[in-house]
Every structure is written in C-alpha cells, then in structure tokens.
Amino acid sequence: MKIPFFLISLFFISAAFDVRAQIFYSTHSDFDATGSSRSVAKKDVPEPSDEYTPPEPYEELVSGKIRERIGPNAAVVLAQPQEVRCYGIARKSPKKRGPTIDGYAHTGNCGALNEVGLQEVQQKLLQESSFDINVTKIASCIVTPRLALRFKQDIDFVDVILSGGSCPGVFFLYGGETKEFAAGPIKEWLDTFINAVSNDLEPVGSEEEPKEEEKRVFVKRPDSDKKDEAAETSEPAAPPAPKRWGRQFN
C-alpha cells in the first residue's frame, strides 16, 4: 500500500527533527582518532548495458536547471559528498573580530549529516520544484543567513547557505561564484529545519573554561621573597652594561 506523499512530508516536518538523533552525527563522534570521517554511503547505480545507458549520478539528484546554473562540477560534489558539515552563521559586524565562514560570522557547529539527513536535504535543496526557478537574484527582500552546509568531496567543496523567515533563500557557493535561489515553495521546511538545528548548535569556543589559576597572567610571589626584595632595593642597582650588536670598531 503506497503512503500518500503528504504523510511522508508531514513525518519529516513533525519529526522537526530530533535533529541531533536523526539527521546529525555528534559534533565529535564522526571523526576517529586518526582524524578521518565516516563516509556517506553512495547510491547504487544500474550497471551499464548495450540497451541502457544510465545517467550520471549527479543528474539523478540535481535537477536540470539547478545543474545548469551551478555547473556540473558543483553538482557532482552535491550529489556524492563524502561528508556534509553544518555551521551556524550570521551577518558579520564590521566592528567585531572573530571566525568567519564565507564572510559570515561563525556562531556555532551542528555536526555532520548522516545518511538520512543527507537524503532529506538533497531531496529539498536540489530539486527545481523547491524554488522560484526563474528568479536569479533575490532583490525583493533582505535575506538573513542562518546555516551553512559544507558538502565536501576530497579537497573540493560546495557551501550551501540557508535563509528562512520572511525572505527564504538558498545560495550555492562554489569556485568563487554564488548562485541565488528564491526558496518560497519550501519556506515552511526551511524554517523548521533552520530553527531545529539552530536550537542545537554547539557555540564557538564552548570548550571547558580554564581553571582560575590558568586565567592569571601574573602569579603572586610568596611572602618569603619580600625580605630579599627589600634588600635588593635598599641601594640603587648599577645600570646594566649597554648591549652591542655586530662588529665593534675602535
């Protein structure tokens, strides 16, 4: 018995995602002691034959008009990433210094997508039906970037910037170029996803606070040194001999 599509959609939205449990690895556990990460399983592709030539894997996942705008190289990375990392971002104040991602302030980390999360994100962000595809520049409203998803394949990567609220948009950054997509058709999904993930961000610099002793710049000297210090200051000390650098000439 086929399950209606709207029930499937309702499941993903109502799951609202227990994000950490369902679509993200732990921020730390996805790397082993050697620094390598767990790879996302690739989808099976039919074996080629004389009668059937299967499309490239990225052609199955990335819709035609999206593929045309972002380019085939970016499409390959988005379709078959080895890892997808997630970061919280915000508009950067020019008066504040701090870490950035693609020019936005880096506000936190949300781990790496697992296979379930990857499939959900690909189904939403790589299909023409998710966007007002004829809008190539979002000029009618001000976008508010909240999350960045970094799709990595070897040393190559594509960053996908997500904005929700009153100005839903998705931006694909690759090779120094940015392609904008107005995301009105998936506004509800974007808001649910962004809010769920943002509530579970691990803030930047959230490591264990240093101990009180480690915070001190100067360490107080013991009282026993005070007498010696007084004796040393009773007579003015002779000025140190001037330092000379290089050869000396008479």
Secondary structure, 3 states (H helix, E strand, C coil): CCCCHHHHHHHHHHHCCCHHHHCECCCCCCECCCCCECCCCCCCCCCCCCCCCCCCHHHHHCCHHHHHHHCHHHHHHHHCCCEEEEEEEECCCCCCCCCEECCEEEEEEEEEECHHHHHHHHHHHCCHHHCCCCCCCCCCCCCCEEEEEEEEECCEEEEEEEECCCCCEEEEEECCEEEEEECHHHHHHHHHHHHHHHCCCEECCCCCCCCHHHHCCCCCCCCCHHHHHHHHHCCCCCCCCCCCCCCCCC
